[in-house]
Amino acid sequence: MEISQYMDKTPITLNEGDTFGRAIEVFISHKTNGIPIVDHNGSLTGIISLARAFRLLSESLDPATPLECVMIRNPIVIGPDEDIDELFKRPVSALPVVEGGKLVGIYSLPNTIHAYYNSKKTLTLELDTIIKGLYNGVVTIDTSENIRVVNPAASAALGVPVDELIGRSINEVFPEAGMSEVMRSGLPAINRKISYREKTFLITCTKVKWDYEIGIAIINDFTELADVYGELLQTKKVMRELETIIETSSDGILVTDEDGGIVKVNTALTDIFGEGADGIIGRNIEEYRDIFGGNIPERLDMRRSGPERKNDHIYSKKGKMRLMSTANPIIAKDGACNGFVVDIQDVTRIHELERQVHNLEILYQQEIKKSAANEKYVFTDPKSRRLLEQILQIAKVDSTVLITGESGVGKEVVAEILFNAGGRADKAFVKINCGAIPESLLESELFGYEPGAFTGAGKKGKSGMLEIANHGTVFLDEIGTLPISLQVKLLRVLQGQEIMRVGGTAPRKIDVRIIAATNRDLAEMVASGEFRLDLYYRLNVVPVFVPPLRDRKEDIPALIQYFLKKYNEKYNLAKSFGALAVEQMLGYRWPGNIRELENMVERAVVTSEGDTIKKLSDEMMAGNKALWPKGDDIRFSNNYRDMVNDYEAMLLGKALEQYGTTRKMSAALGLNQSTIVKKMSRLGVAR
């Protein structure tokens, strides 16, 4: 309670010039415990209390004494909002009430007593009203176990008027309540079921201690509700089971009323929604469009509840979660739809498993292709294995690939693996050796021709190799030999996937993957004007460099066995290589790479005597010297540029073996170190 409700808002005040006698007159006439002293502005300057006035009178103070000489200055003051309970902590009987520096009233001990009296009176009235208005019966007893309070509900239940119950012993009127035992033990008896005059009561008895002790009995007439209570217990059991099922479900479950208002959710659903049940219940399901997507009632088919209703699933996303939702109606006995139960499943894991299965299938297919490649081809050296992994990775896409490397390193093999491991493996694979077809026929072979395009052309025309390979793969070997005139037409294929037949007037759309290969340095050819720069960039989308055999020597023993088996089967022989022969081949530089190795194995198999090839002849091992003899003995086993490249690679390799570093090689050979490094990189000489 606030002080402002009970204070004297118009107290009698005096000023400092008034006399002590005047104060005595005010105390006598107004019966107040204190008189505030104020200045001419109404501001409080002091107070004189009744107790102080009595003391001064006993001391025979002259009544003419001004109050400024006897008043209490700087007295304790309170505000109008202060609680009455706080006054008991104040050691004074009268307190000025000040607000904004101005006196607004005075509060005294009689005010406090009056306030508490009114409060008690109001509380007693409210309590009496509550007890009389209770549906349950209420009976209280004192320590003598005599009835003190009885409400109308208890009187009706016991069948005795209120006036006849007050003051009587509870054991005389209603011993079945067992209140004597509760008063003796102090232990409550809660919800005891008893029979009384063909009635069934649920009674709760408790003992309460304040300044005195009383016993309280709460009586519930359970007669008409007994059968309902039994059904209720069974219903509660079923509800608990249902609650347990709903709560332990891994699916999110949401229950709505007929208007879509959410009335119940389980923990799984709060996890999906990302907020607590208190924040979800009471809202409308339409507010969760971000989870369900679109018009929720329409998508969940929540407006239809008859037999024609479909329980189609809808799929949606929330963050990284994938959700599947279904709504089912709650149908009352009269056929009305009272709401819906929406089941929401987090199928993220299922989708993840599907993705993993899909990835495993892809990986499985890749491993099958990799295994097939390993069975058909030799990839033993670490460089070769890395090359195979690169090839299989590139095979997944349709990007144009440019395969480079010395003659005989197996560029065509790489192209075959790219095709077999790619997505077009079931389509055409057309190989075109640009250096083997005469320039005069190359255009018509590549692009085809229309009827009558030139003298001797067929009457029906002819499809070119690029057109035949539609939806498949084209391998353009020795692309460096392609004439400038045809490079423009090939560029059109790469840019627009279309061709123009010789003699044609309209382009034809095709869909082919281009794989090109060359042992030439196309960058140098671009610089010298022999190869178009734009075509070079179009071909060199994904470059694949195949190292020379001398840089992957771990492949040599496996290749020896591979070719040995091939030619043993071809010629129905059972030859094998001795350790010395294998050692000779391991020490050889193989300027002709795998092609030269295959030729040497076949030559050794068909020319050696006995089943074991113990040693290769000096003629076979002449190798590098045979490629570059002096004078009239020179034999051109390859094109000029390749021979120069091979010879230069051999010289750089020998120099590296002798001097150990490119810096020392530079000093010995009279070349810049940067030039040596670039040449070694271009020619594939390992550092």
NORDALIN-V73575 format. One record per backbone hydrogen bond with DSSP energy under -1.0 kcal/mol. NH is the residue of the N-H (numbers start at 1). CO is the residue of the C=O. If there is no record, write none. Layout:
# NORDALIN-V73575
nh->[NH	NH]
co->[CO	CO]
This chain:
# NORDALIN-V73575
nh->[3	4	5	6	7	8	14	18	20	21	23	24	25	26	27	28	29	30	31	35	37	38	39	42	45	46	47	48	50	53	54	55	56	57	58	60	61	65	67	68	69	70	71	72	78	82	84	86	87	89	90	95	97	98	99	102	103	104	105	106	107	109	112	113	114	115	116	117	118	119	120	121	122	123	124	125	126	127	128	129	130	131	132	133	137	139	140	141	142	145	147	148	149	151	155	156	157	158	159	160	165	166	167	168	170	173	174	177	178	182	183	184	185	186	189	192	194	196	199	201	202	203	204	205	206	208	210	214	215	216	217	218	219	220	222	222	229	230	231	232	233	234	235	236	237	238	239	240	241	242	243	244	245	246	247	248	252	254	255	256	257	260	262	263	264	266	270	271	272	273	274	275	281	282	283	285	287	288	291	292	293	299	300	302	309	314	316	318	321	323	324	325	326	328	330	332	335	338	341	342	343	344	345	347	347	351	352	353	354	355	356	357	358	359	360	361	362	363	364	365	366	367	368	369	370	371	372	373	374	375	376	377	385	386	387	388	389	390	391	392	393	394	395	396	397	401	402	403	404	409	414	415	416	417	418	419	420	421	422	425	427	430	432	434	436	441	442	445	446	447	448	449	450	453	457	462	465	466	468	469	470	471	472	473	474	475	476	477	479	481	482	487	488	490	491	492	493	494	495	496	497	499	502	504	508	510	513	515	516	517	518	522	525	526	527	528	530	531	536	537	538	539	540	542	544	546	551	552	555	556	559	560	561	562	563	564	565	566	567	568	569	570	571	573	576	578	582	583	584	585	586	587	593	594	595	596	597	598	599	600	601	602	603	604	605	606	607	608	613	614	621	625	627	628	633	634	637	643	644	645	646	647	648	649	650	651	652	653	654	655	656	657	658	659	660	665	666	667	668	669	670	676	677	678	679	680	681	682	683	685]
co->[82	80	2	3	3	106	36	15	65	63	19	20	21	22	23	24	25	26	27	48	46	14	43	39	37	37	72	35	33	49	50	51	52	53	54	57	56	62	18	16	66	67	67	47	96	79	1	83	84	86	87	107	105	78	102	99	42	97	97	8	95	93	108	109	110	111	112	113	114	115	116	117	118	119	120	121	122	123	124	125	126	127	128	129	219	217	149	215	146	142	168	140	140	138	151	152	153	154	155	155	162	162	147	165	145	169	170	174	175	178	179	180	181	182	205	203	201	199	196	194	220	192	218	189	216	214	212	208	141	206	139	204	137	202	200	220	225	226	227	228	229	230	231	232	233	234	235	236	237	238	239	240	241	242	243	244	344	342	264	340	261	257	283	255	255	253	266	267	268	269	270	270	277	262	280	260	284	285	288	288	289	295	296	297	306	325	323	321	318	316	345	314	343	341	339	336	332	330	328	254	326	252	324	322	345	347	348	349	350	351	352	353	354	355	356	357	358	359	360	361	362	363	364	365	366	367	368	369	370	371	372	373	381	382	383	384	385	386	387	388	389	390	391	393	394	514	542	516	544	406	410	411	412	413	414	415	416	417	419	422	424	473	475	477	433	438	438	441	442	443	444	462	502	450	454	449	445	446	464	465	467	511	469	428	513	430	515	432	517	478	479	483	484	486	487	488	489	490	491	492	493	508	448	501	499	497	472	474	401	476	403	520	521	522	523	524	525	525	532	533	534	535	536	400	402	404	548	549	552	553	555	556	557	558	559	560	561	562	563	564	565	566	567	568	611	613	578	579	580	581	582	583	590	408	408	592	593	594	595	596	597	598	599	600	601	602	603	604	576	612	617	622	623	624	630	631	635	639	640	641	642	643	644	645	646	647	648	649	650	651	652	653	654	655	656	661	662	663	664	665	666	672	673	674	675	676	677	678	679	680]
